[in-house]
Amino acid sequence: MNMLERLEEVVLSGIQAVPRIRIGGPIREVAPTYYRVAGVSPFVRLGDRLGIEGKSGVKAGEVVKIDDAGVTIKPFDGRVDASVGTYAYRLGGMSLRPHLSWKGRVINALGDPIDGGGPLLSGDCVMPIDAEPPPAMIRSRVNKPLKTSVRAIDLFTPICAGQRIGIFAGSGVGKSTLLSMLARCSGFDTIVIALVGERGREVREFLEGPILSNRQRSITVVSTGDESPMMRRHAPKTALCIAEYFRDRGESVLLIVDSVTRFAHAARDVALAAGEPAVARGYTPSVFSDLPRLLERAGPGMEGKGTITGIFSVLVDGDDHNDPIADSIRGTLDGHIVLDRAIADQGRYPAINVLGSISRLAEHVWTSEQKELLRKLRTLIARFEDTRDLRLMGGYQAGSDSELDQAIALVPKIYEALRQDPSSAPSSDAFMELAQILRQ
């Protein structure tokens, strides 16, 4: 060994012996949902992570407010495991390194595996959690029709690859069941699912039930209702980060988020902890800027790239479809499917109100004949529903109105054609199946 090699060995061993330099500061205040750290304000930005060393490893949190006196940290853990005087250290921003082998895996909002399948492989590309949507002028056009195999959707609210559509429903109306039916679609290379604020028992039911046939090309991000608002706020962003990785590889991606409303609830909790005032039903101004920023990340990619077809469920609080969150989301998406409690009470599933649902890209799917047919069907359904009370009271006699007579004869058959549940066979040609039922 010559002198240069010996010097290199000594330098390397010295570098390894030097302790890592960390930027941090002492915790000065601990509250039930956040803690304050002093001395790090010049060195961090909003969204950076700080961590404290505990008995079970590093407990991380995110910077949600910065001022001269210190920074406010919201922990990812549901409990604040900190004490005054403990040092918190900067960990940097949050990013992921998705890999093709992630398909078939279940992860949490931080990108850690929770399915017992061992550690995840890291890819070569670093993907930020809070990525910017693609620029509007270089996005590809959306015009490729898709089949969802759900007759009511394929007929009245058809979807295109790269479209973003919302499913609006109150609790217990069949929203999650409809999403599980849509997860069986076969026209996608990759399926990314975000279960935000779901009941813990429903996770395995979802994974081992309707989605089982597509499990090997699916990536599921789970943040159950008992987890912290930070985890529920990050879960849709993590799912979008993964979907963007596969989109940039040229793949057609189906993204399902259940539900965006719980993301908004979590974002509200974080914003209130940061000191924002509430402006609309308890929601802070930043919630209404976070929603379009999240939703715009889905959709078509740049020319030559893939697409992210986004299906977002919206839990309508109190069945009020004019709720501020529902109204904001409806104005951002490319269509909405409304589930009606009155239809569910009649035992018709999926409980889609075809008169209140719309797809803004249906023109790219329907032929001129199909468009005219569906216009007539909507008219018949509207006449049938508008005269329901009159007919129940016996105030209408057959033969008085030929169009209403036609509606009375055909609409029950249309409703029967739209009836479908997860155990039913997927629809292959919705218009042909409707025609067969109407001929009977």
Sequence and secondary structure as in RCSB ss.txt:
>XXXX:A:sequence
MNMLERLEEVVLSGIQAVPRIRIGGPIREVAPTYYRVAGVSPFVRLGDRLGIEGKSGVKAGEVVKIDDAGVTIKP
FDGRVDASVGTYAYRLGGMSLRPHLSWKGRVINALGDPIDGGGPLLSGDCVMPIDAEPPPAMIRSRVNKPLKTSV
RAIDLFTPICAGQRIGIFAGSGVGKSTLLSMLARCSGFDTIVIALVGERGREVREFLEGPILSNRQRSITVVSTG
DESPMMRRHAPKTALCIAEYFRDRGESVLLIVDSVTRFAHAARDVALAAGEPAVARGYTPSVFSDLPRLLERAGP
GMEGKGTITGIFSVLVDGDDHNDPIADSIRGTLDGHIVLDRAIADQGRYPAINVLGSISRLAEHVWTSEQKELLR
KLRTLIARFEDTRDLRLMGGYQAGSDSELDQAIALVPKIYEALRQDPSSAPSSDAFMELAQILRQ
>XXXX:A:secstr
  HHHHHHHHHHHHHHHS     EEEEEEE SS EEE S GGG  TT EEEEEETTEEEEEEEEEEETTEEEEEE
SSSS    TT EEEEEE  EE   GGGTT EE TTS B SSS      SS EETT     GGGB     EE  S 
HHHHHHS EETT EEEEEE TTSSHHHHHHHHTT  S SEEEEEEEEE HHHHHHHHTTGGGGGGGGEEEEEEET
TS HHHHHHHHHHHHHHHHHHHHTT EEEEEEE HHHHHHHHHHHHHHTT    BTTB HHHHHHHHHHHTTSEE
 BTTS EEEEEEEEE GGG TT HHHHHHHHHSSEEEEB HHHHHTT SS B TTT EETTGGGT  HHHHHHHH
HHHHHHHHHHHTHHHHHTT   TTS HHHHHHHHHHHHHHHHH   TTS   S HHHHHHHHHH 
